[in-house]
Amino acid sequence: MTDLAAIEKQRALLRDTYLQPDGVRPASSARGLHHTALISSSVERTIWFYQDLLEFPLTELIENRDYPGSSHFFFDIGNGNLLAFFDFPGLDVGPYAEVLGGLHHVAISVEPEKWAYLVRKLSDSGVEHTVHSEVSVYFRDPDGARLELIADPLGEMYGQQVL
């Protein structure tokens, strides 16, 4: 049985030890997320899912410099950020798996009106999804990667500032 009180006590200790309040916390050394790269088993199916269904415009499709014959392609997810993919034709990479150190999900912020519209599109397209707290919807892409569309603004989660 999980000891929730012990977990919260440990979480509080970590916050007290490492979390620096805004105004004291140093600026990040990073400029932002350039791109997150996932693996695609079908370039065309991935383009349909991300561009046509989710309405993230395809911005480029180039050769993957690391694997001959592979494509590297990018979708605009707003605010100067990209979601990228590789395909690896002829290479059996196996099915998607959540593993320690691996991807759990990618959360993408969308305007509340767009969120409701995209949830309807997911339903209309037969994509299984779960709505959580009326601001988050979780679903999987065609290769099994878990995605979240969240109607909260960047830097906020369920009404709490996280940035």
N, C-alpha and C positions, 0 to 999 in steps of 0.2 A: 504494500500500500504506500502511496506517495504521501510524504509528510509536507503538506502545503505550507504550514507555518515555518518549517525549517528552510524551505525553498525561498519564501519571502524574506526571511531573516538574512539569508545569504545574498539575495538580490539587494536588500537595503545596505548591507556591508559593502558590496561592490559599488553601489551608487555613491556611498559616503567616501569610499576610498578613491574612486577614479573620476567621477562626474564633476566637472568644473562648471560653475554657473556662467551664463551668458554675461559678458562684460569682463570676466576673468579668464575664460577659456581662450586659448590662443587661436588665431586664424588657421584654417587648414592649409596645408602645403599644396593641396590639389585645387585645380580650377573647376572641376566637375567631372561627371562620368562621360567619357568620350563615347564608349559603346560597351555593351555587354554582348558577347558572342555565344550563340547557341548552335546546336547541330541540327541540320535539316536532312530528312531522307528524300525530299522532293522539293526542288526549288519552286516549281510552278504551284504546287499545293500550298507551300509556305507563303508565296506571294498572294495567292487568293485569300488565305486566312488573315494575314496581317494587313494587307492593303485593301482588299474588297470588303471583308467582314468587319475588321476592327477600325478601318479607315486610317491606318498609319501609312503615309505615302512611301513607296519605294524610292530611294534617293540615288542608289548606285548599285551596279552589279559588275564586279570585276573578278579577275582570276585570283585565287588564293595563292599567294607567293610561297606558302609552305608546303603545298601538296599539288603537284601538277594535275590539271584537269578538274580541280575543285573550284567552286565559286565562293566568293565572299560578297554578301549583299546586305544592304542596310535599309532600315526603315526609320523615318522621322517620328519620334515619340514626344516631340515638343521640347521647348526650353533649351534647344541646342543639343539634345541628347539623341542617341541612336541605339536601336536594337539591331544587332547584326547576326548573321547566320553564315555557317559554312555547310557545304555538302561535301561528302567524301565518296564520290562514285568509285565502286570497286573495293571499298574498304568496309568490312563488316564491323561497325562500331557497336552493334547490339542495341537493345531497346533502352529507352530512357530509364534511369534509376536515380532515386534520391539516396545519396550516400553521405557519410560524414565528409565535410569539406566540399560537397557538391552543391548544386543549386536546389533550393527548396521552392522558391517562387520569385517572380519578378513582379513588383507592384508598380503600376503606372497610374499617375493621377490624371483624371479627366474632369471637366466641368460637370456639375450635378445634372444638368439637362442632357448633356452628351452621355453621361453614365446611364441614365434611364433608357435612352435611345439604344445604346449598345447592348444593354441587358435584353431589350426586346429583340434586337437582331440575333443575339446568341440563341434565344428561345426559338425564334422563327427559323433559324438554321439548324435546329436540332442539337446544338452544342450543350452537353450537360454542364450545369453550373450550379453554384450554391451562393445565395445572397446572404451576407452577414452584416448585421447592424445597419441595414438599409443604406450603407455607403460603400460597401465592398462586395464585389462579385468575384468568386474564384472559379476557374475552369482550366482545362488543359488544351494546349495546341495540338495539331495533328500528330506530333511526335511525342506527346506526353508531358512536355514541360508545363509546369503549373504557373498560371498567370493570375494576377489580381488587377482588376480595375477598381480604383478607389476615388470616390468623389470628394474626399478631403483635399484641401490645398496642399501644395508642396510644403514640407516642414511641419505638417500637422497630422495627427492620427487620432481619430475618434474624439475630436475636440481638444486634444492635448497637444501643446507645442512640443515637438521633438527636435527642432532645430532652432 
